[in-house]
Structure formats: structure tokens, C-alpha cells
Amino acid sequence: MDFARRLFLGQIGRLTAGAALVPLASVAEAGINDQPPRRGGDPGKRYAMLIDLRRCIGCQACTVSCHIENQAPLGKFRTIVSQYEVENVESGQLAQFMLPRLCNHCDNPPCVPVCPVQATFQREDGIVVVDSDRCVGCAYCVQACPYDARFINERTQTADKCTFCAHRLEAGLLPACVESCVGGARIIGDLNDPDSQISVMIAKHRDELMVLQPEKNTRPHVFYLGMDERFVNRPTAEPRLWDVRDGEGREIGYEFAEH
């Protein structure tokens, strides 16, 4: 039996076993078209992230640090930096455009109501998380996310995604991606605090900020400053990992690119 078939059967087995343990009332309470009540987190806070694309150099330090911090499987990422070659509409000159991608921790997250067991939920502070003890790996939330920000973790067979490193925030630390950003492009903070750096930045640049796919009405809380308007509605963000080798075939590093 090939590996792909074994993996598929394993997922089906987990789903069947998991579903058998979930009370029917829990499924009914999920309310496929309703947002269930938020739970956990600090109700006095509303976390959000602002990404200043003018400062992003595409170094992938955020991708690597997140991968290490959250121990994602090889080839799966909670955050990536998509790199594009874009043409200046006036001069025709080509330039590199960097677009960091991650869960947008929406105020109207489409991933939450589709979960049949309420494993995916939103905390009081706005952070969207996954309860891996409840998740049955059905991948409904993966399909529902318009930002390609979720995946099924091959080791746990549960949904996985960025959590703004909630465990670090609760310990008074910055998320791994923010702490490792060499250009200071990522800013996270509490929108309910008018003196926080992110609140000050939003007030200063309110007319310049953009979000991805605003027409989806998910009310995302990852804001971009310096965004190329041509990428606001770009739907896909599927990363792939290339191993880079020198002329003699020796491995010299990794490069992240867009499909």
C-alpha cells in the first residue's frame, strides 16, 4: 500500500473514531452559518498585526522562526513570505514585491462556523485557535479559509495555523515572527489600547492601510501598509520548499517560492 493511500485511510479512521466520540449536540451547536460565542483569552484586548511592506526584505526570518517555534511539519508553514516580480505600470521596470501571509484572525472568521465540533474557535481577544483535542481533521476549516492560512498537520492529523503565538503573548513575549523580523516590518498589539504602537500606526496611516480580499467581509485583522493594490484580491498562497544546491550538487540552503 503506497504512502498516500495509507495517509488517506489514516485520516478517515481518525475522523470516524473522532466523530464517534463527539456528542450530536456539539455538532448541532456548531451552527454551520453562525459564529459561536468567543471563549478564552483576555476580553479587554483585541490583538491585530500591521505589516509594513516598506520594511519587508523577504529574508524569510519570520518563516523560519515560526517554523522552529511551533514545530510545524517539514514543508508546512504557519506564515510565509510570497515573493513576486512585478512590473511598474508607468516605467515597465521590474521589481520584487514581498507579501507576508498568515492567518488574518478575522472578526467574522469563516473557518469557525464550519467546524462540526467547535474545535476551531475565536478567543475573546480576537485570536482564532484550534483545540487539537477536539479537532477530527475533517479539513472543513482549511477549505473555508480564503487566505490559504490553514493546513492539516501530518503528525497530529489536526488543523494547524498561525495563532499569533498566543502562548508567547500570554507570557509577555512577542510572536516569533515579530521578534525575528530584521526590518521591523511586523507590528502586533492591542487595538483597544490607544497608546499601543499598532494603534498609533493605524491612526497615522489609516487611509493607506489595506487588507486582503476585503470583499469577503471577513473583517481581517492583519493590516498591510505599502500594499501593491494588484495583490489585494490575490487568492492563493501555497508555499513550496526548494533545496538550493551549488554547481557540484551540494546543498547550500532553502528558498521559498510561490506555485
Salt bridges, closest charged atoms under 4 A:
ASP52 OD1 - ARG54 NE 2.84
ASP52 OD2 - ARG55 NE 3.73
GLU69 OE2 - HIS167 NE2 2.79
GLU69 OE1 - ARG168 NH1 3.44
ASP107 OD1 - ARG38 NH2 2.93
ASP107 OD1 - ARG46 NH2 2.88
ASP107 OD2 - HIS221 NE2 3.62
ASP125 OD2 - ARG123 NH2 2.56
ASP160 OD1 - ARG78 NH2 2.75
GLU170 OE2 - ARG123 NH1 2.64
GLU179 OE1 - ARG168 NH2 3.11
GLU208 OE2 - HIS205 ND1 2.99
ASP228 OD2 - ARG230 NH2 2.83
ASP243 OD2 - ARG245 NH2 2.67
ASP246 OD2 - ARG250 NE 3.00
GLU248 OE1 - ARG250 NH1 2.79
GLU251 OE1 - ARG245 NH2 3.95
